[in-house]
Amino acid sequence: MSIRNFAAAAALLGATVSAHAAITVFSDNFDADKTTNNATQFVHGWTVSNGTVDVDGTGFVHNEMPGHGHYVDLDGSTLRAGVLSNTFTAGAWGLYTLSFDIAGNQRNWGTDTVEVTFGSTHQTFKIGQSDPITTKTMTFMPTTTGVYNVSFHNLGGDNRGAFLHQVTITAVPETDTYAMMLAGLACVGLVARRRKRQDPPF
């Protein structure tokens, strides 16, 4: 195959790959959960360990972000911020993306530090006290099929944490991942072959 023909094929393959939308593995905006201090029960399977979190928002005595439904105050009402965790099943070699909407504490209580774990990926976010809801993202590519963890931990313990609103996990279908890998390898192989043909003899 010529370089020109391969480029055309690669472009067609890229268009086919991009046409596949990511699959939603998990999504929760906490609207189904009851607003309460020190929440322990969540409709979508969240658990809280090593402290507490609150569910605030519409219908709650305090609602620092009106118009956004329910959201989790990641530092509950016991002066010990809990770890909010959930699990998801991931297939080997698929590319998984975590996106979450998070805002500052909105109570003039300083910057919050939030540690996020997504599979084997860990990241720390600094959330300013007046920061509006902003979408953050992380990616993770598992090497084996299994059940993995996603968690949020607001460091500190002052009863005024960052607000977590929407959490979504999506996956790029594995066939797309393999197709992109194969296209890249084929391209490298063709370029190397062309260079070899052009090299002058010794």
C-alpha positions as CSV (number, residue, x, y, z in Angstrom):
1,M,0.0,0.0,0.0
2,S,1.3,3.4,-0.9
3,I,1.8,6.1,1.7
4,R,-1.0,8.2,0.1
5,N,-3.4,5.2,0.0
6,F,-2.5,4.4,3.6
7,A,-3.1,8.0,4.7
8,A,-6.5,7.9,3.1
9,A,-7.3,4.6,4.9
10,A,-6.0,5.9,8.2
11,A,-8.2,9.0,7.8
12,L,-11.2,6.8,7.1
13,L,-10.4,4.6,10.1
14,G,-10.0,7.7,12.3
15,A,-13.4,9.0,11.2
16,T,-15.0,5.6,12.0
17,V,-13.3,5.5,15.4
18,S,-14.4,9.0,16.3
19,A,-17.9,8.2,15.2
20,H,-18.2,5.8,18.1
21,A,-19.5,7.6,21.2
22,A,-18.0,6.8,24.6
23,I,-20.2,4.4,26.7
24,T,-21.4,5.7,30.0
25,V,-20.4,3.2,32.7
26,F,-21.7,5.2,35.7
27,S,-23.4,8.5,36.3
28,D,-24.8,10.1,39.5
29,N,-25.7,13.7,40.3
30,F,-26.9,12.8,43.9
31,D,-30.4,14.2,43.2
32,A,-31.9,10.8,44.2
33,D,-30.2,11.0,47.6
34,K,-31.9,12.5,50.7
35,T,-30.3,15.8,51.9
36,T,-28.9,15.2,55.4
37,N,-25.9,15.8,57.6
38,N,-23.5,12.8,57.9
39,A,-25.1,10.8,55.0
40,T,-24.6,7.1,55.1
41,Q,-27.0,5.8,52.5
42,F,-26.8,6.5,48.8
43,V,-29.0,5.3,46.0
44,H,-26.1,4.6,43.6
45,G,-23.9,2.6,46.0
46,W,-21.6,5.2,47.5
47,T,-20.0,4.4,50.8
48,V,-18.4,6.7,53.4
49,S,-15.4,5.7,55.5
50,N,-13.0,7.3,58.0
51,G,-15.3,10.2,58.6
52,T,-18.5,11.9,57.2
53,V,-19.9,13.7,54.3
54,D,-23.2,15.7,54.0
55,V,-25.7,15.8,51.2
56,D,-26.8,19.4,50.7
57,G,-28.9,21.3,48.1
58,T,-32.5,21.8,47.2
59,G,-34.8,21.3,50.2
60,F,-31.9,21.5,52.7
61,V,-31.6,24.0,55.5
62,H,-28.4,25.2,53.8
63,N,-28.2,25.5,50.0
64,E,-25.0,27.3,49.0
65,M,-25.5,26.4,45.3
66,P,-29.1,27.1,44.4
67,G,-30.2,25.7,41.1
68,H,-27.9,22.7,41.1
69,G,-30.0,20.1,42.8
70,H,-28.2,18.0,45.4
71,Y,-24.5,17.8,45.9
72,V,-22.1,16.3,48.4
73,D,-20.2,18.4,51.0
74,L,-17.1,16.4,51.1
75,D,-16.3,17.4,54.7
76,G,-19.3,16.4,56.8
77,S,-20.5,17.6,60.2
78,T,-18.1,15.7,62.6
79,L,-14.9,17.6,62.1
80,R,-13.6,14.6,60.2
81,A,-13.9,14.5,56.4
82,G,-14.8,11.1,55.1
83,V,-13.7,9.2,52.0
84,L,-16.6,8.9,49.5
85,S,-16.1,5.7,47.5
86,N,-17.8,3.6,44.8
87,T,-16.7,0.8,42.5
88,F,-17.0,0.1,38.8
89,T,-16.2,-2.8,36.5
90,A,-13.6,-2.1,33.8
91,G,-12.5,-4.3,30.8
92,A,-8.8,-4.8,30.0
93,W,-7.2,-2.2,27.7
94,G,-10.3,0.0,27.5
95,L,-9.7,3.7,28.1
96,Y,-11.9,5.0,30.9
97,T,-12.5,8.6,31.8
98,L,-13.8,10.0,35.0
99,S,-15.4,13.5,34.9
100,F,-16.8,15.2,38.0
101,D,-18.2,18.6,38.7
102,I,-16.8,20.3,41.8
103,A,-17.0,23.7,43.5
104,G,-15.5,25.5,46.4
105,N,-17.1,25.5,49.8
106,Q,-18.8,28.9,49.1
107,R,-18.4,29.8,52.8
108,N,-15.2,31.8,52.9
109,W,-13.5,28.9,54.6
110,G,-10.3,28.8,52.5
111,T,-9.0,26.4,49.8
112,D,-9.9,22.8,50.0
113,T,-7.5,20.0,49.0
114,V,-9.3,17.0,47.4
115,E,-7.6,13.7,46.7
116,V,-9.2,11.7,43.9
117,T,-8.5,8.0,43.1
118,F,-9.7,6.5,39.9
119,G,-8.5,2.9,39.4
120,S,-4.7,3.1,39.6
121,T,-4.7,6.9,38.9
122,H,-4.4,9.4,41.8
123,Q,-4.6,13.1,41.6
124,T,-4.9,16.0,44.0
125,F,-7.0,19.1,43.3
126,K,-6.9,22.5,44.9
127,I,-10.4,24.0,45.0
128,G,-10.7,27.7,46.0
129,Q,-13.4,28.7,48.4
130,S,-15.3,30.7,45.8
131,D,-14.7,28.5,42.8
132,P,-17.8,27.9,40.8
133,I,-18.8,24.4,39.6
134,T,-16.0,23.2,37.3
135,T,-15.6,19.9,35.5
136,K,-12.4,18.0,36.2
137,T,-11.3,14.9,34.3
138,M,-9.0,11.9,34.9
139,T,-8.2,8.8,32.7
140,F,-7.4,5.2,33.5
141,M,-6.5,2.3,31.3
142,P,-6.7,-1.1,33.2
143,T,-4.5,-4.0,32.1
144,T,-6.9,-6.6,33.5
145,T,-10.6,-6.9,33.6
146,G,-11.9,-6.3,37.2
147,V,-13.7,-4.2,39.7
148,Y,-11.9,-0.8,40.5
149,N,-12.4,2.0,42.9
150,V,-13.3,5.7,42.5
151,S,-13.0,7.9,45.6
152,F,-13.0,11.5,46.8
153,H,-11.3,12.6,50.0
154,N,-11.4,16.2,51.2
155,L,-8.3,16.6,53.4
156,G,-8.8,18.4,56.7
157,G,-11.7,18.4,59.0
158,D,-13.6,21.7,59.5
159,N,-17.1,20.8,58.4
160,R,-16.8,22.9,55.3
161,G,-15.6,21.0,52.3
162,A,-15.7,21.3,48.5
163,F,-19.0,20.5,46.9
164,L,-19.1,17.4,44.6
165,H,-22.0,17.5,42.1
166,Q,-21.9,15.3,39.0
167,V,-19.8,12.1,38.7
168,T,-19.6,10.3,35.4
169,I,-17.4,7.4,34.2
170,T,-17.3,6.7,30.5
171,A,-15.4,4.1,28.4
172,V,-14.1,4.1,24.8
173,P,-15.1,0.7,23.3
174,E,-12.2,-1.7,23.2
175,T,-12.6,-2.3,19.5
176,D,-11.8,1.4,19.0
177,T,-8.8,1.3,21.2
178,Y,-7.4,-1.7,19.3
179,A,-8.1,-0.1,16.0
180,M,-6.2,3.1,16.9
181,M,-3.3,1.0,18.2
182,L,-3.2,-1.1,15.0
183,A,-3.4,2.0,12.8
184,G,-0.5,3.6,14.6
185,L,1.7,0.5,14.4
186,A,0.9,0.1,10.7
187,C,1.8,3.7,10.0
188,V,5.2,3.3,11.8
189,G,5.8,0.1,9.9
190,L,5.2,1.7,6.5
191,V,7.4,4.7,7.2
192,A,10.2,2.4,8.3
193,R,9.8,0.3,5.2
194,R,9.9,3.4,3.0
195,R,13.0,4.7,4.7
196,K,14.7,1.4,4.2
197,R,14.0,1.4,0.5
198,Q,15.5,4.9,0.2
199,D,18.7,4.2,2.1
200,P,21.7,4.1,-0.2
201,P,23.5,0.8,-0.4
202,F,26.8,0.4,1.5
